[in-house]
Amino acid sequence: MKSDQGIWAGRYLPVTLANLTIIAIAAFDGLAIVAALPSITKDLGDVALVPWVITAYLATSAVAVIVAGPVIDAIGVRRTFRVTGVWFLVWSGAAAAAPSMQALIAIRVMQGLGGGLVIAVALASVGLAYPHELRPRAFTANSLVWGGMGFGGPAVAAALLTLGDWRSIFLFQLPLTALALAVGWRSLPSTRDRPTRVRIDWAGVALLSVVTLASLIAVSEIGVRWWLAGVGVAVTGIAASAYWAHSGRIADPVLHREHLTRLPLRWVHLTSGLVLMAGLAADNYLPLYVQTTRGRSEGLAAFSLVFLTVGWTVGSVVFSRVLKFWRESDVILLGSTTVTPALALATLAIAFDWPLAVVFAGFGLIGVSIGFVSTAGLTLLQASSSQSEMGRTNAAHQFIRTLCITYGVALGGAILLLVVDRRVGDTDSVRDVLAGEDVELGAETAGAIGAGLAWTSLLTVGVGILCFIAALRLKSATRRA
């Protein structure tokens, strides 16, 4: 019927509204909590623990999304969302009442479990609710919400922080989550009229948790405590090898080997993970650079994050229009081809103090490339998955994406601080600025921050080249298929 020809019509409209509300929750949490870190630090203290407010959430959400795969395939998207939505609602309320930094981090661990699960629900519901030709539009709508939050999220957060304090950020999530639950309670697809028993490979979950935590420690300790970074690498390798052997011994591991290695899934995972790592490694520290090295206002510094997000949205919109003429692998190759010049432009603009407009343009183009690769990758992944495995293939992909984003941010920070330490021997003041402290930096330190970001951006050019090579392999694999 004509009313069913778009995601905003007929039987798809309720699913679209529910899905976009879920995305809004995730986008607001990611953007608003970063804005609230200075307020959290002033109220709770323990500056050294502040990064874990973000990292603890990301780490547990990465593990949770893996658990979500077999759960969704066993009981369906709708039932999974009901449970996880309520879970996220409860722990958001608990975060607003956290009495100390340690308590807040522990609560963020629990909140991250719900956050990872609801994102897995959002991705799987696109593959289960829409036909192939409508999925690019659904992912584009998701990107538009994320882009809208890129503009509106920080503004809402600033207003909430002006009227109250950081606790109001978590309180604001309560009605937003309640709205998502109300909209999605009956409208999300019910893929299991007769739920099967949920079987979770807890040994596999434990091993993947060790992989996640040890690898994050390894990356974050580069340039700080090399011995701990080395231990993290060793533990990561041992745990990853142990999981690989474990997954081959049991019938239903939490993460199937084939969902990592099957064509074209492995190249989809790799291209999306690499382009996200390359793009976000430097972008996360762009506000620090704008405020310190360039001496601009805190407002402009915060606004600098918008350009990559908007570019990402533009890339997704363009992809949804060209899919009639191009295959997904062609679009992934296009994005992988353009990301390296965009990274190079950003690197040169930072290294040689070109106008900020050029810096922002570079990150906007990086975002366009991410939009091409990421959205086309998700569409190709779902086209290559059966409905019975949609939860697990999407969960595997989201797990890799989350890890690569976290690795990129951690690695970018490690490189930046390493350069500052080598140039001026003082990283404590930079850490204080990142934590939201009002610290006066000398000209030498401000210049070192610019150099550190330039080195971070330069090294990501190599990651972009690897993404291009992986995209060529994907193109070759899909051509043969």
QUIQUIHU-V231290 format. One record per residue. N is the residue number from 1. PHI is phi in radians with two decimals (none if undefined). OMEGA is omega in radians with two decimals (* if undefined). Layout:
n->{N:N}
phi->{PHI:PHI}
omega->{OMEGA:OMEGA}
This chain:
n->{1:2:3:4:5:6:7:8:9:10:11:12:13:14:15:16:17:18:19:20:21:22:23:24:25:26:27:28:29:30:31:32:33:34:35:36:37:38:39:40:41:42:43:44:45:46:47:48:49:50:51:52:53:54:55:56:57:58:59:60:61:62:63:64:65:66:67:68:69:70:71:72:73:74:75:76:77:78:79:80:81:82:83:84:85:86:87:88:89:90:91:92:93:94:95:96:97:98:99:100:101:102:103:104:105:106:107:108:109:110:111:112:113:114:115:116:117:118:119:120:121:122:123:124:125:126:127:128:129:130:131:132:133:134:135:136:137:138:139:140:141:142:143:144:145:146:147:148:149:150:151:152:153:154:155:156:157:158:159:160:161:162:163:164:165:166:167:168:169:170:171:172:173:174:175:176:177:178:179:180:181:182:183:184:185:186:187:188:189:190:191:192:193:194:195:196:197:198:199:200:201:202:203:204:205:206:207:208:209:210:211:212:213:214:215:216:217:218:219:220:221:222:223:224:225:226:227:228:229:230:231:232:233:234:235:236:237:238:239:240:241:242:243:244:245:246:247:248:249:250:251:252:253:254:255:256:257:258:259:260:261:262:263:264:265:266:267:268:269:270:271:272:273:274:275:276:277:278:279:280:281:282:283:284:285:286:287:288:289:290:291:292:293:294:295:296:297:298:299:300:301:302:303:304:305:306:307:308:309:310:311:312:313:314:315:316:317:318:319:320:321:322:323:324:325:326:327:328:329:330:331:332:333:334:335:336:337:338:339:340:341:342:343:344:345:346:347:348:349:350:351:352:353:354:355:356:357:358:359:360:361:362:363:364:365:366:367:368:369:370:371:372:373:374:375:376:377:378:379:380:381:382:383:384:385:386:387:388:389:390:391:392:393:394:395:396:397:398:399:400:401:402:403:404:405:406:407:408:409:410:411:412:413:414:415:416:417:418:419:420:421:422:423:424:425:426:427:428:429:430:431:432:433:434:435:436:437:438:439:440:441:442:443:444:445:446:447:448:449:450:451:452:453:454:455:456:457:458:459:460:461:462:463:464:465:466:467:468:469:470:471:472:473:474:475:476:477:478:479:480:481}
phi->{none:-1.10:-1.14:-1.78:-1.52:-2.42:-1.29:-1.78:-2.37:0.98:-1.27:-1.50:-1.03:-1.06:-1.14:-1.07:-1.10:-1.12:-1.09:-1.21:-1.18:-1.09:-1.09:-1.06:-1.07:-1.12:-1.15:-1.12:-1.05:-1.11:-1.43:-1.31:-1.15:-1.06:-1.15:-1.52:-0.98:-1.04:-1.16:-1.09:-1.10:-1.12:-1.46:-1.79:1.29:0.93:-0.96:-1.07:-1.61:-0.99:-0.98:-1.26:-1.07:-1.54:-1.11:-1.06:-1.15:-1.12:-1.12:-1.26:-1.20:-1.12:-1.25:-1.08:-1.16:-1.20:-1.09:-1.09:-0.97:-1.14:-1.15:-1.09:-1.19:-1.54:-2.00:1.69:-1.15:-1.10:-1.15:-1.06:-1.14:-1.03:-1.21:-1.26:-1.10:-1.13:-1.01:-1.10:-1.07:-1.09:-1.35:-1.16:-1.12:-1.13:-1.09:-1.12:-1.82:-1.04:-1.51:-2.63:-1.11:-1.07:-1.14:-1.10:-1.13:-1.08:-1.19:-1.13:-1.02:-1.21:-1.14:-1.09:-1.05:-1.21:-1.09:-1.12:-1.19:-1.22:-1.16:-1.06:-1.07:-1.08:-1.18:-1.15:-1.15:-1.10:-1.18:-1.61:-1.64:-1.93:-1.25:-0.97:-1.22:-1.69:-1.10:-1.01:-1.17:-1.14:-1.17:-1.12:-1.06:-1.04:-1.15:-1.11:-1.13:-1.09:-1.14:-1.08:-1.16:-1.06:-1.45:-1.45:-1.00:-1.06:-1.17:-1.10:-1.07:-1.08:-1.13:-1.13:-1.23:-1.24:-1.41:-2.42:-2.49:-1.08:-1.12:-1.16:-1.10:-1.25:-1.13:-1.13:-1.21:-1.13:-1.16:-1.14:-1.19:-1.08:-1.13:-1.07:-1.11:-1.13:-1.26:-1.62:-0.97:-2.04:-1.56:-1.16:-1.10:-1.75:-1.54:-2.33:-1.13:-2.09:-1.03:-1.63:-1.21:-1.36:-2.00:-1.88:-1.41:-1.17:-1.11:-1.14:-1.05:-1.08:-1.14:-1.19:-1.13:-1.10:-1.01:-1.10:-1.15:-1.13:-1.20:-1.14:-1.09:-1.03:-1.21:-1.20:-1.66:-1.08:1.42:-1.90:-2.26:-1.08:-1.12:-1.24:-1.08:-1.13:-1.09:-1.06:-1.11:-1.11:-1.14:-1.05:-1.09:-1.13:-1.16:-1.13:-1.13:-1.12:-1.18:-1.06:-1.16:-1.09:-1.16:-1.51:-1.65:-1.90:-1.31:-2.37:-1.20:-1.14:-2.27:-1.26:-1.02:-1.14:-1.32:-1.75:-1.92:-1.13:-1.32:-1.64:-1.02:-1.10:-1.34:-1.11:-0.99:-1.20:-1.12:-1.14:-1.09:-1.19:-1.19:-1.22:-1.09:-1.12:-1.31:-1.62:-1.05:-1.62:-1.04:-1.12:-1.87:-1.07:-1.04:-1.05:-1.12:-1.09:-1.33:-1.69:-1.15:-1.61:1.18:-1.64:-1.23:-1.11:-1.14:-1.16:-1.05:-1.14:-1.19:-1.09:-1.23:-1.21:-1.13:-1.14:-1.09:-1.17:-1.05:-1.00:-1.12:-1.06:-1.04:-1.15:-1.13:-1.08:-1.02:-1.10:-1.55:-1.63:-1.12:-1.16:-1.97:-2.06:-1.47:-1.02:-1.12:-1.16:-1.20:-1.08:-1.14:-1.05:-1.11:-1.24:-1.31:-1.48:-1.22:-1.16:-1.05:-1.15:-1.11:-1.12:-1.07:-1.09:-1.10:-1.13:-1.13:-1.30:-1.15:-1.90:0.95:-1.18:-0.94:-1.03:-1.04:-1.25:-1.03:-1.14:-1.10:-1.03:-1.25:-1.12:-1.19:-1.05:-1.08:-1.05:-1.09:-1.08:-1.05:-1.06:-1.20:-1.18:-1.23:-1.13:-1.11:-1.10:-1.14:-1.16:-1.05:-1.26:-1.20:-1.70:-2.11:-1.41:-1.11:-1.22:-2.04:-1.02:-1.10:-1.31:-1.20:-1.15:-1.14:-1.05:-1.15:-1.15:-1.04:-1.17:-1.05:-1.10:-1.08:-1.15:-1.08:-1.13:-1.06:-1.07:-1.12:-1.14:-1.17:-1.05:-1.14:-1.13:-1.14:-1.04:-1.19:-1.12:-1.13:-1.07:-1.11:-1.19:-1.52:-2.16:1.19:-2.47:-1.82:-1.08:-1.14:-1.16:-1.08:-1.14:-1.13:-1.06:-1.46:1.69:-1.29:-1.52:-2.14:-1.49:-1.78:-1.26:-1.08:-1.15:-1.17:-1.08:-1.16:-1.15:-1.10:-1.07:-1.12:-1.09:-1.20:-1.12:-1.14:-1.04:-1.14:-1.12:-1.17:-1.24:-1.03:-1.08:-1.13:-1.09:-1.14:-1.07:-1.09:-1.10:-1.09:-1.11:-1.15:-1.11:-1.14:-1.09:-1.03:-1.14:-1.14:-1.24:-1.14:-1.14:-1.18}
omega->{-3.08:-3.11:-3.11:-3.03:3.12:-3.10:-3.12:-3.07:3.00:-3.03:3.14:-3.06:3.14:3.12:3.13:-3.14:3.13:-3.11:-3.10:3.08:3.08:3.13:3.13:3.11:-3.10:-3.12:-3.13:3.14:-3.09:-3.08:-3.03:-3.11:3.07:3.13:-3.08:-3.07:3.10:3.13:3.10:-3.11:-3.11:-3.09:-3.00:-3.12:-3.14:-3.08:-3.08:-3.10:-3.03:-3.13:-3.11:3.04:3.10:-3.03:-3.13:3.13:-3.11:-3.09:-3.11:3.10:3.09:3.12:-3.11:-3.09:3.06:3.11:-3.10:-3.09:3.13:3.11:3.14:-3.13:-3.13:-3.02:3.10:-3.10:-3.02:-3.12:3.11:-3.12:-3.14:-3.11:-3.06:3.08:3.09:3.11:-3.12:3.13:-3.11:-3.07:2.99:3.07:3.12:3.13:3.13:-3.10:-3.07:-3.08:-3.08:3.12:3.14:3.12:-3.14:3.14:3.11:3.12:3.12:3.03:-3.13:3.12:3.12:3.08:3.11:3.14:3.11:-3.13:-3.11:3.07:3.08:3.09:-3.11:-3.13:-3.10:-3.10:3.07:-3.13:-3.07:-3.02:-3.04:2.97:-3.03:-3.05:3.13:-3.09:3.08:3.11:3.13:3.11:3.07:3.09:3.08:3.14:3.10:3.09:3.12:3.10:3.08:3.07:3.08:3.05:-2.99:-3.09:3.11:3.12:3.09:3.12:3.13:3.12:3.13:3.13:3.10:-3.11:-3.10:3.07:-3.07:-3.13:3.14:3.08:3.14:3.11:3.12:3.13:-3.09:3.11:3.12:3.11:3.11:3.10:3.11:3.12:-3.12:-3.10:-3.03:-3.03:-3.14:-3.01:3.12:-3.04:3.06:-3.03:-3.13:3.06:3.07:-3.09:3.02:-3.13:3.11:3.09:-3.13:3.06:-3.03:3.08:3.09:3.09:3.14:-3.13:3.12:3.06:3.09:3.10:-3.10:-3.07:-3.10:-3.13:3.09:3.09:-3.13:-3.10:-3.07:-3.10:3.07:3.14:3.13:3.05:-3.04:-3.12:3.13:3.06:3.11:3.09:3.13:3.11:-3.12:-3.14:3.11:-3.13:-3.14:-3.11:3.12:3.10:3.12:3.12:-3.13:3.10:3.14:-3.09:3.10:-3.09:-3.05:-3.03:-3.02:3.12:-3.11:3.07:-3.09:3.08:-3.06:3.11:3.03:-2.94:-3.07:3.06:0.01:-2.98:-3.04:3.14:3.03:3.10:-3.01:-3.13:3.14:-3.14:-3.10:-3.11:3.09:3.10:-3.13:-3.06:-3.00:-3.12:-3.14:-3.05:-3.10:-3.10:3.10:3.09:3.10:3.14:-3.11:-3.07:-3.04:-3.09:-3.11:3.06:-3.14:-3.04:3.10:3.13:3.11:3.12:3.13:-3.12:-3.09:3.13:-3.03:-2.94:3.10:-3.13:3.13:3.08:3.09:3.14:3.12:3.11:3.12:3.14:3.13:3.13:-3.11:-3.13:-3.05:-3.08:3.08:-3.04:-3.09:3.00:-3.14:-3.12:3.09:-3.12:3.09:3.11:3.10:3.14:3.13:3.10:-3.06:-3.04:-3.12:3.05:3.12:3.07:3.13:3.10:3.12:3.14:-3.13:-3.13:3.12:-3.06:-3.05:3.06:3.04:-3.13:-3.12:3.11:3.13:3.08:-3.12:3.10:3.10:3.14:3.04:3.10:3.04:3.12:3.09:3.13:3.09:3.12:3.09:-3.01:-3.03:-3.08:3.10:3.12:3.12:-3.14:3.13:3.12:-3.11:3.06:-3.11:-3.09:3.05:-3.12:-3.09:-3.13:-3.04:3.13:-3.05:3.12:3.08:3.12:3.11:-3.13:-3.12:3.08:-3.13:3.12:-3.12:3.11:-3.11:3.06:-3.12:3.09:-3.12:-3.14:-3.13:-3.13:3.10:3.11:-3.14:3.14:-3.12:-3.12:3.11:3.11:3.11:-3.14:-3.13:-3.06:-3.04:3.10:-3.11:3.08:-3.10:-3.13:3.11:3.09:3.12:3.10:3.10:3.14:3.08:3.13:3.11:-3.03:3.06:3.13:3.06:-3.11:-3.13:3.13:3.12:3.10:3.12:3.09:3.08:3.11:3.12:3.12:3.10:3.09:3.09:-3.13:3.14:-3.13:3.10:3.05:3.07:3.09:3.10:3.10:3.08:3.10:3.12:3.12:3.11:3.12:3.07:3.10:3.09:3.13:3.14:-3.12:-3.12:3.10:3.12:-3.14:*}
